Amino acid sequence: MIPLANRKILSRFIVFGLVITLYDMILHSLLVVIHLAFEWFELGLEELIEHIFHTSRQQSQIIVFYLLWLMAFCVLYYLWRTLPGLYRRFKTQLLTAGLEYKAYFKDCWSEQSSIQKVKWVTSFTVSVSFLAFVAFS
């Protein structure tokens, strides 16, 4: 049975490997879904404005255009205000997690025999070489 900490590390390596090998398909699918959601939101807003205010299609499109700009500026202002604090918190969490993993790997490495260390280094080198070959060929 694999310990819980090792399963977490293994699952993160698997997810990282999938993201590296399938990054173009994942990104394209995500962008298509975001685009379709935005189009549905825009159409719904146009229809709502058209129905409530009895405007023509062109008038409602102009109103929606400026409403979307207003929403975008509000979101950008909110991000401008909150990103520095989020960055500081994320940085401290990342440094703490890095130190924990470093200590864990150092303990695991010191417990291994010389033969096990050679096996680990060899398998890691082969794995990284294979990933580089797959990703860049």
N, C-alpha and C positions, 0 to 999 in steps of 0.2 A: 504494500500500500504506500503510495506516495504521500509524504507529509503535506499539510495544507499550504505552507509557505512555498514549497517547491512546486505545487500545482499552480499557485498564482503566478510564479515566475514562468513556468512552462506555458501557461495560457497566454501570458503577455508576449512571450516570444512567438507563439503561433499567430496571434493577432497581428503582431508587427510584421511577420513574414508574409501574411496574407495582404496586408496593406501595401507592402513593397511590391509584391508581384501583381496585384490587381488595382493599383492606384488609378490608372486611367479609366477603367470601367466604373469603379466606385465614384470617382469624381464626376464623370459624365452623367451617371444615373442620378447623383445627388443634385447636380445643376438642373437637370431636366425636371425633377420633382419640384425644386424650388421655383423654377420658371412657370410651371403649370399652376402651382399654388398662387403665385403672384397674379397670373392672368385671371384665375377664378375670383380672387379678391377684388381685382380691378373691375371686372365685369359686374360682380354683385354690387359694388359701390356705385357704379354707373346706373344700374337698374334702380337701385334704391333712390338715388338723387332724382332720376327721371320720374319716378313714381310719386315721390313726396312733393317735389317742387314743380311738377308739370313742365319740364324743360325739354328742349329738343335733344337729339343724340349729340350734336356738336357742342351744345352748351354744357351738357352733363360731362362730356369728355374733357372740356376745358376745366370745369370745376374739379373733377377727379385729378387731373394733372397737377393743379396747384395744391390740392389736398395732399397728394403723395409727396410733393416737394416739402410741404410743411411737416409731414410725418418724418421724412428723411432728416430734416434739420433738427427736429426734436430728438430723434434717436442719436444723431451725431453729437448733439449737446450733452445728452445723458451719458454717452460713452466717454466723451471728453472729461466729464466730471468724475466718473467712477473707475476708469481704467488705471489710474495711478495706484489707487488702493488695492485693486484686484491684482495688479502686477506685484506689489510688495508682498501680499499674502501668498500668491502663487510661488514667488521666489523663495520665501522662507520654507514653505511646504516642500518644494522641490529639493532644496538644500538638505532639509532634514531627512527626507526619504533617501536621497543619495548617500548620506552618511550612514543610514541604517543598512542599506544594501551593501555598501562598501564593507562595513564591519561584518555582515553576514557572509559575504563572499570570502573575506579574509579568513574568517574562522573555518569555513568549509574547505578552503584551499590548504590551510595549514594541517587539517586532519587527513588529507589525502597522501597516499604513498607516492614515491617518485614515478612508479609505473603508471599510476592513475593520473598523475599530473601530465605525463607525456601523452596519454590517451586523450585527455581533455584538450590539450593544446592542439593536437593533431586534428581531432574532430572539429574544433572551432575553426581552425584554419581552412579545412576542407569545406565546411559549411559556408563561411564567408566568401570563399572563392566561388562556390557554386551560386550563391546569391548574386554576386557581382557578375558572373557569366550570364545568368538568366536576366538580370535587370538591364544590363548594358549591351546585350547582343541582339 
